[in-house]
Structure formats: structure tokens, C-alpha cells
Amino acid sequence: QIPYTFVIGAGKLSRPQDHDDDEPLLLETDQNGAVEIDCTYLNIKENMEKGKSTTYLKYATSVAKISGLDFIAKIDDDTVMSMPLL
């Protein structure tokens, strides 16, 4: 079994693009109050190349330790993962 999540920068526009303060790392909803069960809502401003990956990996590392995961990967929507090769 391979756990997955879609990562969303859900913080207000005033939030930084990378989580570097004492505010909570995660939010419970997106900016509109919506919740999807397969999404992780980061408390940062949505961005593509300015900190969302590092913030997610910071979070994923803590989840991996608690859940006993051996590996963490980040892939984009233009990537095909070959499950038999894992």
C-alpha cells in the first residue's frame, strides 16, 4: 500500500511561500473552507517553485517517523510512477 496526498498551499496571501515561522504547519481547510480527504493543506501561500516542496517535505518527514514509512517521494502531475518498479 502506498499512501499519497495532493499538496496545497492554503495559507492567506499574507503568509510566506515557505514555512519559516512559529505558525502551525498545516491547516484543516483550503482558503475557501473546503476539505478534500486526499489533500494536505499547508499554511503557506500557494506557489510552484518557492517553498511548497520544502515545506511539504518538512511535514512528510514527521509523518514518516510516526507512520514508519521508509521513503518519501514528491512527484508532479506530469510524472508517471511505475508501481512494479518500486
GIQUI-V662415 format. One record per backbone hydrogen bond with DSSP energy under -1.0 kcal/mol. NH is the residue of the N-H (numbers start at 1). CO is the residue of the C=O. Records with the same first field share a line. If there is no record, write none. Layout:
BEGIN
NH: CO  CO
END
This chain:
BEGIN
6: 38
8: 40
10: 8  42
11: 44
15: 12
27: 41
30: 34
33: 30
39: 36
40: 6
42: 8
43: 25
44: 42
45: 16
55: 51
56: 52
57: 53
58: 54
59: 55
60: 56
61: 57
62: 58
63: 59
64: 60
65: 61
66: 62
67: 63
68: 64
69: 64
79: 76
83: 81
85: 82
86: 83
END
